[in-house]
Amino acid sequence: MSSRIATTLAAIAMTLSLGALAAPAAVAAPLAPSPTPAVGSIAVCLNLPLGSASISFCI
C-alpha cells in the first residue's frame, strides 16, 4: 500500500515540476501602451492680447 501512495505522490510531483518549468516568468514592470495615431489635423495658433480683446491667428 505504501508503494502505491509513493508512486502516486511521485507522479504528482513530476507533473507539478514540469508545469513549473514550462510556465513563463512573471514580469514586474507594466507593458508600455502602444502609441495611438493622431486623429484629425494639427493646428498652430498665435494669440495676441490687445487690452480687453484678443486676436487669434491659426494655421
All heavy atoms as a GROMACS GRO file, in nm:
protein
  388
    1MET      N    1   0.082  -0.119   0.000
    1MET     CA    2   0.000   0.000   0.000
    1MET      C    3   0.086   0.125   0.000
    1MET      O    4   0.054   0.222  -0.067
    1MET     CB    5  -0.092  -0.003   0.122
    1MET     CG    6  -0.190   0.110   0.126
    1MET     SD    7  -0.311   0.093  -0.003
    1MET     CE    8  -0.450   0.165   0.071
    2SER      N    9   0.196   0.127   0.074
    2SER     CA   10   0.281   0.246   0.080
    2SER      C   11   0.352   0.271  -0.052
    2SER      O   12   0.378   0.386  -0.087
    2SER     CB   13   0.382   0.233   0.194
    2SER     OG   14   0.469   0.126   0.168
    3SER      N   15   0.384   0.167  -0.128
    3SER     CA   16   0.448   0.188  -0.258
    3SER      C   17   0.349   0.250  -0.357
    3SER      O   18   0.389   0.329  -0.443
    3SER     CB   19   0.503   0.056  -0.313
    3SER     OG   20   0.398  -0.033  -0.340
    4ARG      N   21   0.223   0.217  -0.343
    4ARG     CA   22   0.122   0.277  -0.432
    4ARG      C   23   0.106   0.426  -0.402
    4ARG      O   24   0.096   0.508  -0.493
    4ARG     CB   25  -0.011   0.204  -0.410
    4ARG     CG   26  -0.118   0.247  -0.504
    4ARG     CD   27  -0.241   0.164  -0.483
    4ARG     NE   28  -0.314   0.151  -0.608
    4ARG     CZ   29  -0.426   0.088  -0.622
    4ARG    NH1   30  -0.478   0.026  -0.519
    4ARG    NH2   31  -0.486   0.083  -0.737
    5ILE      N   32   0.108   0.463  -0.274
    5ILE     CA   33   0.099   0.604  -0.235
    5ILE      C   34   0.224   0.679  -0.280
    5ILE      O   35   0.216   0.790  -0.332
    5ILE     CB   36   0.078   0.616  -0.083
    5ILE    CG1   37  -0.060   0.560  -0.045
    5ILE    CG2   38   0.089   0.762  -0.038
    5ILE    CD1   39  -0.084   0.551   0.104
    6ALA      N   40   0.339   0.616  -0.264
    6ALA     CA   41   0.464   0.680  -0.305
    6ALA      C   42   0.469   0.700  -0.456
    6ALA      O   43   0.516   0.804  -0.505
    6ALA     CB   44   0.583   0.594  -0.260
    7THR      N   45   0.418   0.604  -0.532
    7THR     CA   46   0.414   0.617  -0.678
    7THR      C   47   0.320   0.730  -0.719
    7THR      O   48   0.352   0.809  -0.809
    7THR     CB   49   0.369   0.484  -0.741
    7THR    OG1   50   0.454   0.379  -0.697
    7THR    CG2   51   0.371   0.493  -0.893
    8THR      N   52   0.207   0.740  -0.654
    8THR     CA   53   0.111   0.846  -0.684
    8THR      C   54   0.170   0.982  -0.652
    8THR      O   55   0.159   1.077  -0.731
    8THR     CB   56  -0.019   0.824  -0.605
    8THR    OG1   57  -0.071   0.695  -0.634
    8THR    CG2   58  -0.122   0.930  -0.640
    9LEU      N   59   0.235   0.994  -0.535
    9LEU     CA   60   0.296   1.122  -0.497
    9LEU      C   61   0.410   1.158  -0.591
    9LEU      O   62   0.430   1.275  -0.624
    9LEU     CB   63   0.344   1.115  -0.352
    9LEU     CG   64   0.234   1.111  -0.245
    9LEU    CD1   65   0.296   1.098  -0.107
    9LEU    CD2   66   0.147   1.235  -0.254
   10ALA      N   67   0.486   1.059  -0.634
   10ALA     CA   68   0.596   1.086  -0.728
   10ALA      C   69   0.542   1.135  -0.862
   10ALA      O   70   0.598   1.227  -0.924
   10ALA     CB   71   0.680   0.961  -0.747
   11ALA      N   72   0.433   1.076  -0.909
   11ALA     CA   73   0.372   1.119  -1.035
   11ALA      C   74   0.319   1.261  -1.024
   11ALA      O   75   0.335   1.342  -1.116
   11ALA     CB   76   0.261   1.023  -1.074
   12ILE      N   77   0.258   1.293  -0.911
   12ILE     CA   78   0.208   1.430  -0.890
   12ILE      C   79   0.324   1.528  -0.884
   12ILE      O   80   0.318   1.637  -0.942
   12ILE     CB   81   0.122   1.436  -0.762
   12ILE    CG1   82  -0.008   1.357  -0.782
   12ILE    CG2   83   0.092   1.579  -0.722
   12ILE    CD1   84  -0.090   1.341  -0.656
   13ALA      N   85   0.431   1.492  -0.814
   13ALA     CA   86   0.547   1.581  -0.803
   13ALA      C   87   0.612   1.606  -0.939
   13ALA      O   88   0.653   1.717  -0.971
   13ALA     CB   89   0.648   1.521  -0.706
   14MET      N   90   0.622   1.502  -1.022
   14MET     CA   91   0.680   1.519  -1.156
   14MET      C   92   0.592   1.609  -1.242
   14MET      O   93   0.642   1.695  -1.315
   14MET     CB   94   0.699   1.383  -1.222
   14MET     CG   95   0.814   1.305  -1.164
   14MET     SD   96   0.851   1.142  -1.235
   14MET     CE   97   0.753   1.126  -1.376
   15THR      N   98   0.460   1.594  -1.233
   15THR     CA   99   0.369   1.677  -1.310
   15THR      C  100   0.380   1.823  -1.269
   15THR      O  101   0.385   1.913  -1.354
   15THR     CB  102   0.224   1.629  -1.292
   15THR    OG1  103   0.217   1.491  -1.327
   15THR    CG2  104   0.128   1.709  -1.377
   16LEU      N  105   0.386   1.849  -1.140
   16LEU     CA  106   0.397   1.986  -1.092
   16LEU      C  107   0.531   2.049  -1.128
   16LEU      O  108   0.538   2.167  -1.162
   16LEU     CB  109   0.375   1.991  -0.940
   16LEU     CG  110   0.233   1.961  -0.893
   16LEU    CD1  111   0.227   1.960  -0.741
   16LEU    CD2  112   0.135   2.060  -0.951
   17SER      N  113   0.638   1.971  -1.122
   17SER     CA  114   0.770   2.027  -1.156
   17SER      C  115   0.780   2.058  -1.305
   17SER      O  116   0.837   2.160  -1.344
   17SER     CB  117   0.881   1.931  -1.114
   17SER     OG  118   0.874   1.811  -1.190
   18LEU      N  119   0.722   1.974  -1.390
   18LEU     CA  120   0.721   2.004  -1.534
   18LEU      C  121   0.636   2.126  -1.563
   18LEU      O  122   0.670   2.208  -1.649
   18LEU     CB  123   0.670   1.884  -1.613
   18LEU     CG  124   0.765   1.764  -1.622
   18LEU    CD1  125   0.698   1.649  -1.694
   18LEU    CD2  126   0.894   1.804  -1.692
   19GLY      N  127   0.526   2.143  -1.492
   19GLY     CA  128   0.442   2.261  -1.509
   19GLY      C  129   0.513   2.388  -1.465
   19GLY      O  130   0.499   2.493  -1.527
   20ALA      N  131   0.592   2.379  -1.358
   20ALA     CA  132   0.666   2.496  -1.311
   20ALA      C  133   0.777   2.534  -1.409
   20ALA      O  134   0.807   2.652  -1.427
   20ALA     CB  135   0.724   2.469  -1.173
   21LEU      N  136   0.839   2.438  -1.472
   21LEU     CA  137   0.944   2.467  -1.568
   21LEU      C  138   0.888   2.525  -1.698
   21LEU      O  139   0.953   2.607  -1.762
   21LEU     CB  140   1.025   2.341  -1.598
   21LEU     CG  141   1.113   2.288  -1.486
   21LEU    CD1  142   1.178   2.157  -1.527
   21LEU    CD2  143   1.220   2.390  -1.449
   22ALA      N  144   0.770   2.483  -1.736
   22ALA     CA  145   0.711   2.528  -1.862
   22ALA      C  146   0.639   2.662  -1.850
   22ALA      O  147   0.612   2.726  -1.950
   22ALA     CB  148   0.614   2.423  -1.913
   23ALA      N  149   0.611   2.707  -1.727
   23ALA     CA  150   0.538   2.832  -1.707
   23ALA      C  151   0.628   2.951  -1.742
   23ALA      O  152   0.748   2.950  -1.712
   23ALA     CB  153   0.491   2.842  -1.563
   24PRO      N  154   0.572   3.055  -1.803
   24PRO     CA  155   0.653   3.173  -1.836
   24PRO      C  156   0.687   3.251  -1.708
   24PRO      O  157   0.614   3.246  -1.609
   24PRO     CB  158   0.562   3.254  -1.926
   24PRO     CG  159   0.424   3.211  -1.892
   24PRO     CD  160   0.436   3.067  -1.852
   25ALA      N  161   0.797   3.324  -1.715
   25ALA     CA  162   0.840   3.403  -1.599
   25ALA      C  163   0.749   3.525  -1.584
   25ALA      O  164   0.704   3.583  -1.682
   25ALA     CB  165   0.984   3.447  -1.618
   26ALA      N  166   0.723   3.564  -1.461
   26ALA     CA  167   0.638   3.680  -1.435
   26ALA      C  168   0.719   3.808  -1.460
   26ALA      O  169   0.839   3.813  -1.433
   26ALA     CB  170   0.588   3.677  -1.291
   27VAL      N  171   0.651   3.910  -1.510
   27VAL     CA  172   0.715   4.038  -1.537
   27VAL      C  173   0.660   4.140  -1.438
   27VAL      O  174   0.539   4.158  -1.427
   27VAL     CB  175   0.686   4.083  -1.682
   27VAL    CG1  176   0.747   4.218  -1.709
   27VAL    CG2  177   0.738   3.980  -1.779
   28ALA      N  178   0.750   4.207  -1.364
   28ALA     CA  179   0.706   4.304  -1.264
   28ALA      C  180   0.671   4.438  -1.326
   28ALA      O  181   0.585   4.509  -1.277
   28ALA     CB  182   0.814   4.322  -1.158
   29ALA      N  183   0.738   4.476  -1.434
   29ALA     CA  184   0.713   4.606  -1.496
   29ALA      C  185   0.591   4.599  -1.587
   29ALA      O  186   0.572   4.501  -1.658
   29ALA     CB  187   0.835   4.648  -1.577
   30PRO      N  188   0.507   4.702  -1.584
   30PRO     CA  189   0.391   4.701  -1.674
   30PRO      C  190   0.436   4.722  -1.818
   30PRO      O  191   0.537   4.786  -1.844
   30PRO     CB  192   0.307   4.819  -1.625
   30PRO     CG  193   0.404   4.910  -1.559
   30PRO     CD  194   0.510   4.820  -1.499
   31LEU      N  195   0.360   4.668  -1.909
   31LEU     CA  196   0.392   4.685  -2.050
   31LEU      C  197   0.359   4.827  -2.093
   31LEU      O  198   0.261   4.886  -2.049
   31LEU     CB  199   0.310   4.586  -2.134
   31LEU     CG  200   0.339   4.439  -2.108
   31LEU    CD1  201   0.244   4.352  -2.190
   31LEU    CD2  202   0.481   4.407  -2.146
   32ALA      N  203   0.443   4.883  -2.179
   32ALA     CA  204   0.419   5.018  -2.229
   32ALA      C  205   0.300   5.017  -2.325
   32ALA      O  206   0.289   4.926  -2.408
   32ALA     CB  207   0.544   5.069  -2.300
   33PRO      N  208   0.212   5.115  -2.312
   33PRO     CA  209   0.098   5.118  -2.404
   33PRO      C  210   0.145   5.148  -2.546
   33PRO      O  211   0.241   5.221  -2.568
   33PRO     CB  212   0.010   5.229  -2.349
   33PRO     CG  213   0.101   5.315  -2.271
   33PRO     CD  214   0.209   5.224  -2.218
   34SER      N  215   0.077   5.092  -2.642
   34SER     CA  216   0.114   5.115  -2.781
   34SER      C  217   0.073   5.256  -2.821
   34SER      O  218  -0.032   5.304  -2.780
   34SER     CB  219   0.049   5.012  -2.871
   34SER     OG  220  -0.091   5.023  -2.862
   35PRO      N  221   0.153   5.323  -2.901
   35PRO     CA  222   0.117   5.459  -2.942
   35PRO      C  223  -0.005   5.457  -3.034
   35PRO      O  224  -0.020   5.367  -3.116
   35PRO     CB  225   0.241   5.508  -3.017
   35PRO     CG  226   0.316   5.386  -3.056
   35PRO     CD  227   0.282   5.280  -2.955
   36THR      N  228  -0.090   5.555  -3.016
   36THR     CA  229  -0.210   5.564  -3.098
   36THR      C  230  -0.191   5.675  -3.201
   36THR      O  231  -0.137   5.781  -3.169
   36THR     CB  232  -0.334   5.594  -3.013
   36THR    OG1  233  -0.310   5.714  -2.939
   36THR    CG2  234  -0.363   5.482  -2.916
   37PRO      N  235  -0.233   5.653  -3.323
   37PRO     CA  236  -0.219   5.758  -3.424
   37PRO      C  237  -0.312   5.876  -3.395
   37PRO      O  238  -0.420   5.860  -3.338
   37PRO     CB  239  -0.258   5.687  -3.554
   37PRO     CG  240  -0.342   5.573  -3.511
   37PRO     CD  241  -0.293   5.533  -3.374
   38ALA      N  242  -0.269   5.995  -3.432
   38ALA     CA  243  -0.349   6.115  -3.410
   38ALA      C  244  -0.465   6.118  -3.510
   38ALA      O  245  -0.451   6.077  -3.624
   38ALA     CB  246  -0.264   6.239  -3.427
   39VAL      N  247  -0.578   6.164  -3.461
   39VAL     CA  248  -0.695   6.174  -3.546
   39VAL      C  249  -0.717   6.322  -3.576
   39VAL      O  250  -0.722   6.405  -3.486
   39VAL     CB  251  -0.819   6.115  -3.476
   39VAL    CG1  252  -0.943   6.132  -3.560
   39VAL    CG2  253  -0.795   5.970  -3.443
   40GLY      N  254  -0.729   6.358  -3.702
   40GLY     CA  255  -0.755   6.496  -3.740
   40GLY      C  256  -0.627   6.568  -3.778
   40GLY      O  257  -0.522   6.510  -3.797
   41SER      N  258  -0.638   6.701  -3.787
   41SER     CA  259  -0.524   6.781  -3.828
   41SER      C  260  -0.461   6.850  -3.707
   41SER      O  261  -0.517   6.853  -3.599
   41SER     CB  262  -0.568   6.886  -3.931
   41SER     OG  263  -0.666   6.970  -3.872
   42ILE      N  264  -0.344   6.907  -3.729
   42ILE     CA  265  -0.272   6.978  -3.624
   42ILE      C  266  -0.285   7.127  -3.651
   42ILE      O  267  -0.264   7.172  -3.764
   42ILE     CB  268  -0.123   6.937  -3.621
   42ILE    CG1  269  -0.112   6.788  -3.589
   42ILE    CG2  270  -0.047   7.019  -3.519
   42ILE    CD1  271   0.029   6.735  -3.599
   43ALA      N  272  -0.322   7.203  -3.550
   43ALA     CA  273  -0.338   7.348  -3.564
   43ALA      C  274  -0.234   7.419  -3.480
   43ALA      O  275  -0.204   7.378  -3.368
   43ALA     CB  276  -0.478   7.389  -3.522
   44VAL      N  277  -0.177   7.526  -3.537
   44VAL     CA  278  -0.083   7.611  -3.465
   44VAL      C  279  -0.149   7.748  -3.455
   44VAL      O  280  -0.182   7.809  -3.557
   44VAL     CB  281   0.052   7.619  -3.538
   44VAL    CG1  282   0.146   7.714  -3.466
   44VAL    CG2  283   0.113   7.482  -3.552
   45CYS      N  284  -0.167   7.795  -3.332
   45CYS     CA  285  -0.236   7.922  -3.312
   45CYS      C  286  -0.146   8.022  -3.240
   45CYS      O  287  -0.064   7.985  -3.156
   45CYS     CB  288  -0.363   7.902  -3.229
   45CYS     SG  289  -0.487   7.803  -3.314
   46LEU      N  290  -0.165   8.151  -3.274
   46LEU     CA  291  -0.092   8.260  -3.211
   46LEU      C  292  -0.196   8.357  -3.156
   46LEU      O  293  -0.280   8.407  -3.231
   46LEU     CB  294  -0.002   8.330  -3.314
   46LEU     CG  295   0.069   8.457  -3.266
   46LEU    CD1  296   0.168   8.422  -3.155
   46LEU    CD2  297   0.140   8.524  -3.382
   47ASN      N  298  -0.192   8.382  -3.027
   47ASN     CA  299  -0.287   8.472  -2.963
   47ASN      C  300  -0.217   8.604  -2.934
   47ASN      O  301  -0.110   8.608  -2.874
   47ASN     CB  302  -0.340   8.413  -2.833
   47ASN     CG  303  -0.430   8.295  -2.857
   47ASN    OD1  304  -0.503   8.290  -2.955
   47ASN    ND2  305  -0.423   8.198  -2.767
   48LEU      N  306  -0.281   8.715  -2.976
   48LEU     CA  307  -0.229   8.849  -2.949
   48LEU      C  308  -0.325   8.922  -2.856
   48LEU      O  309  -0.434   8.962  -2.898
   48LEU     CB  310  -0.213   8.928  -3.080
   48LEU     CG  311  -0.114   8.872  -3.181
   48LEU    CD1  312  -0.118   8.952  -3.308
   48LEU    CD2  313   0.026   8.870  -3.123
   49PRO      N  314  -0.286   8.937  -2.730
   49PRO     CA  315  -0.375   9.010  -2.638
   49PRO      C  316  -0.367   9.161  -2.664
   49PRO      O  317  -0.261   9.219  -2.673
   49PRO     CB  318  -0.321   8.974  -2.500
   49PRO     CG  319  -0.181   8.935  -2.522
   49PRO     CD  320  -0.170   8.883  -2.664
   50LEU      N  321  -0.482   9.225  -2.680
   50LEU     CA  322  -0.490   9.369  -2.704
   50LEU      C  323  -0.582   9.430  -2.598
   50LEU      O  324  -0.698   9.463  -2.626
   50LEU     CB  325  -0.542   9.399  -2.844
   50LEU     CG  326  -0.460   9.345  -2.960
   50LEU    CD1  327  -0.532   9.366  -3.090
   50LEU    CD2  328  -0.324   9.412  -2.962
   51GLY      N  329  -0.534   9.447  -2.480
   51GLY     CA  330  -0.616   9.502  -2.371
   51GLY      C  331  -0.722   9.402  -2.329
   51GLY      O  332  -0.693   9.293  -2.282
   52SER      N  333  -0.849   9.440  -2.350
   52SER     CA  334  -0.960   9.353  -2.310
   52SER      C  335  -0.998   9.257  -2.423
   52SER      O  336  -1.079   9.168  -2.402
   52SER     CB  337  -1.080   9.437  -2.270
   52SER     OG  338  -1.124   9.513  -2.381
   53ALA      N  339  -0.938   9.271  -2.540
   53ALA     CA  340  -0.968   9.185  -2.654
   53ALA      C  341  -0.844   9.099  -2.687
   53ALA      O  342  -0.733   9.127  -2.642
   53ALA     CB  343  -1.009   9.265  -2.775
   54SER      N  344  -0.866   8.995  -2.765
   54SER     CA  345  -0.757   8.908  -2.806
   54SER      C  346  -0.780   8.866  -2.952
   54SER      O  347  -0.892   8.833  -2.989
   54SER     CB  348  -0.751   8.785  -2.716
   54SER     OG  349  -0.651   8.698  -2.759
   55ILE      N  350  -0.672   8.869  -3.029
   55ILE     CA  351  -0.680   8.829  -3.170
   55ILE      C  352  -0.606   8.697  -3.185
   55ILE      O  353  -0.493   8.683  -3.137
   55ILE     CB  354  -0.620   8.936  -3.264
   55ILE    CG1  355  -0.696   9.067  -3.250
   55ILE    CG2  356  -0.622   8.887  -3.408
   55ILE    CD1  357  -0.636   9.180  -3.331
   56SER      N  358  -0.667   8.598  -3.250
   56SER     CA  359  -0.607   8.467  -3.269
   56SER      C  360  -0.584   8.441  -3.416
   56SER      O  361  -0.673   8.464  -3.499
   56SER     CB  362  -0.697   8.356  -3.212
   56SER     OG  363  -0.714   8.374  -3.074
   57PHE      N  364  -0.465   8.394  -3.450
   57PHE     CA  365  -0.431   8.352  -3.585
   57PHE      C  366  -0.399   8.203  -3.579
   57PHE      O  367  -0.309   8.162  -3.507
   57PHE     CB  368  -0.308   8.427  -3.640
   57PHE     CG  369  -0.331   8.576  -3.654
   57PHE    CD1  370  -0.277   8.664  -3.562
   57PHE    CD2  371  -0.405   8.625  -3.759
   57PHE    CE1  372  -0.296   8.799  -3.575
   57PHE    CE2  373  -0.424   8.762  -3.773
   57PHE     CZ  374  -0.371   8.850  -3.681
   58CYS      N  375  -0.472   8.124  -3.654
   58CYS     CA  376  -0.449   7.979  -3.655
   58CYS      C  377  -0.417   7.932  -3.796
   58CYS      O  378  -0.477   7.978  -3.893
   58CYS     CB  379  -0.572   7.904  -3.604
   58CYS     SG  380  -0.605   7.932  -3.430
   59ILE      N  381  -0.323   7.845  -3.806
   59ILE     CA  382  -0.285   7.786  -3.935
   59ILE      C  383  -0.323   7.640  -3.932
   59ILE      O  384  -0.299   7.568  -3.840
   59ILE     CB  385  -0.133   7.799  -3.960
   59ILE    CG1  386  -0.095   7.945  -3.962
   59ILE    CG2  387  -0.096   7.730  -4.088
   59ILE    CD1  388   0.053   7.967  -3.973
   0.00000   0.00000   0.00000
